[in-house]
Amino acid sequence: MVAFTPLRPVTKDSRLFCVIRAYLTVVATTLLSSSFLLQAVSRLFYSVFHTYRRSLLTWNFHYFLIAVQWTVGFLTPITILINYDHVIHRTDSIMATPFGNDLHIEITHNDNDESEFDIKELYTREKTLQLRNIYIPNCIELFYRHSPLKIVRCHGTYMYDQLGNRYLDCINNVAHVGHCHSYVNKQIYRQMGACATNTRYLHDNTVILAEKLSRTLPESLQQIFYTNSASEANDLAIRLARGFTGNYDILALDNAYHGHISTLVELSTYKFKKMKKPTKIPEHVHIIPTPDVYRGKYRDIDYNYDEVKLCELYVDEARRVVEEAEARGRRIALFFIETLQSCAGQIIYPKGYLKQLFDYLQSKGILCVADEVQAGFGRSGTHFWAYDSYQEGVIPDFVTLGKSMGNGFPVAALITRKDITQEFESNGIEYFNTYGGNPVSCRAAIAVLDVIENEHLQENADKVSIHFLTKLKELQKQYDIIGDVRGRGFFLGIEFVRDRKTREPATIETKEIQLMLLENFIIISTDGPDHNVLKFKSPMCFGIVDVDYFCEKLEIVLNAMKTKTNQNF
C-alpha cells in the first residue's frame, strides 16, 4: 500500500529555493537544446554553404543563436520571480493532492475580503426580468411579481437592490444569523478549498455537528441523517416510520406545509388547496383541524377564551379522525406537525395541545414528527427547539431541520431514535445521499451554531420580541383593522380584519399594506388561508432599532390607508 504525504505548501520561506531550482532547470534545458540546435544548424550550413563553413558569417550566426538562447534562459526565472506574489495571492483555490502539482498555494487569513464576494451585475434589471420570463417557469414563486426586486447584495438584516436601495428584511428565516455573516462565509470558503467530497469517508465535521445537535435534544434522539433539504428529511421520516411500524398512512394538520416532494405535497393542504382543479386528498392521508383559536373551527371568542376547553375540543377532533380511519381499516404510521405553524398564519397552539395529542398518538404506536424547519434553532426565543417552548415535556420520535441550518447553504437533517434506524438497517437498506452531510454543508451548520451561541441570538430573539409584541399591541389598540397579534420570539403574525366581531378577513387591505411597506423599504410577506396575515420571520440579529423602524413605517402606512379610504381603521 502506498502512503501519501500531504505536499508542503509553497510559502515565502521557500521562495529562494523555487527561484534557484528554476534557474538550474532553465540552464540545463538551454545547454541541452543549444547543443542539439547548434549541431542541426551546423549541418544545414555545411550542406548549403560548405565552401564557406568556416567563414566569419557562419560563426557570427552561431554566436548570435547562443546569445539569444541564454538571454531567454536568464529572463525566464526573472519572470517567475516577478509573478510569484501574484500566484501566491490569486490561486488560493489550488489544493495539494497526491497526484497534483507540488506548487500548492495555502489559503491566507485575509482571503475573506468582502470585496471578493461583491458580484457585479451582468444585466440590467429589465434584461434579467426578460430572461427570467423566457427561461424560468411562472409557477416558480417570485415576490412582488408586479414589480419584482432585483437583489444584488445582502448584509445582516438588510438587502440591497441594483440601485443601492436598502430594504429591511422581515421574512428571511433562511439567513438565520444574518445575511452573509462573515464568520459563516469564511468557514464555508475555507472548507470548500480543503475538502468538499461526498459522505462515504470519515470527516470531523460530520461528527462535530452531530455532537453539537445531540446536546440540544433528548437523549433518545441521537441518530442523525444529513440531507440537502427539509423536504428530503421529511420524506425520509415517512420511509423510516413505515418500515418501523409496518403501517402506511399519515396524519397531518390542515393548512400545513412540509415540503415539495410528491409524498409531502399530498399531506400539505396549504399547497393543494390552491390548485384550480379540485384535488382529492389521497386515501392514506388524514387531515385534522388546525388548532387556530382565532379563526379555526373552535374560536376563543365563542368559548369565553377558555384555553383548556379549546385544547380539549381540538384534541377530540384528532381522536375522531384517527378512530374513523381505523374503522375503515386504515393504519397510521406517523403524524406530522410544524411546531409553530407558519403557512396557516403564524399559529401558536393552545396550552396542553401538543402534550395531549402526542400522548394519545404515541400510545397507539403512531410516531410523531416535530417539523422544526421554520421554527427551530432558537427562533422561539425561550427555547432552542420550538416544541420545547410549550414547556409540556413532549419528546417527538423524529425532529426535522432545514432552511436556517446553513444560513443559506443547503443542509438539512432528520434526527430520530436508534431503534428506528436499526429496524431500517435490518431490512438491508443502506441510505446514501450524494451531497447530504458533505464536509462543507456540515461546516456551515457548525458555524451557524457557533454564531447563535457566541452572539447570544436566542436571547436576542426573546428580548427583542417582547419589545416587538408590546409595540404591535399598542398599534392594535389604535387601529381596528389589526384583529390579532400573536407569536413567539421571531415568529410573529399580524392578522388584519374588516370587522373585529365577525373577524372578516381583510385580504385586499393586507396586500395593500404589504406593498406600501415595500415602498417604505420593508420586505414582508402575507400568509394564512385568507392571506390576511403579515408574517414576521426575520434574521435572528434583528434589533430594537429594526423593530422601531418597522412599527414606525407600519403606523405611517395604516394612517395613509385610513386617510385614503376614509374608513374606521
Number of C-alpha atoms within 10 A of each C-alpha: 3 4 6 9 8 10 16 12 15 16 12 12 8 10 13 11 11 17 16 11 12 17 18 13 13 18 17 12 12 18 15 11 13 17 11 11 15 15 12 12 15 18 14 13 16 15 11 11 14 13 10 12 17 12 11 10 10 16 13 10 12 16 11 10 16 16 12 11 15 16 12 13 21 15 13 14 20 14 10 15 16 10 11 15 12 10 13 18 15 12 13 15 16 16 19 18 13 11 8 11 11 15 17 20 20 20 21 11 9 9 14 17 11 11 7 8 11 11 9 9 10 8 10 11 17 10 11 14 16 11 12 12 11 10 8 10 9 11 6 6 8 11 11 13 9 7 9 11 16 16 16 15 18 19 15 19 25 20 21 19 15 15 10 11 11 19 19 22 27 23 21 22 26 22 27 28 29 26 24 19 18 15 15 25 18 19 18 23 18 18 17 16 15 17 13 14 15 15 17 11 9 9 15 11 20 21 14 14 19 20 13 14 18 17 11 13 16 12 10 15 21 16 16 24 20 26 26 21 21 27 25 22 26 30 18 18 25 22 13 22 28 19 19 17 17 12 16 17 21 26 24 24 23 19 23 23 25 27 21 15 12 11 16 21 17 22 27 25 21 20 18 17 15 11 9 7 8 9 12 9 15 10 10 16 18 22 21 19 17 23 25 21 23 18 17 12 15 19 17 17 12 11 13 10 13 14 18 13 14 26 21 16 16 24 21 15 17 21 16 13 16 20 14 12 18 12 10 8 9 19 20 26 26 26 25 24 21 23 24 27 25 23 22 22 26 26 24 20 20 19 16 17 20 20 17 16 21 21 14 14 20 15 10 12 14 23 25 24 27 25 29 23 29 23 28 26 27 26 30 27 26 20 20 19 22 26 26 17 18 21 14 14 11 17 20 20 22 26 26 27 26 31 24 26 31 26 26 21 21 23 27 28 26 25 27 22 18 14 12 17 18 12 16 19 14 10 9 8 9 8 9 14 15 12 18 22 30 24 24 29 27 29 27 28 29 22 24 25 20 15 18 20 13 9 13 14 22 22 21 23 26 20 17 22 24 15 14 23 20 13 15 22 16 12 19 17 11 12 17 16 25 24 22 18 19 18 18 23 28 31 26 25 27 24 28 28 23 19 16 14 9 8 16 15 22 20 21 12 17 25 17 13 21 21 18 19 20 17 13 17 19 23 23 21 20 22 19 21 17 16 21 23 31 24 26 24 25 26 27 29 23 24 18 15 9 17 19 14 13 21 16 13 19 20 15 15 20 20 13 14 17 15 12 9 9 9 10 11 17
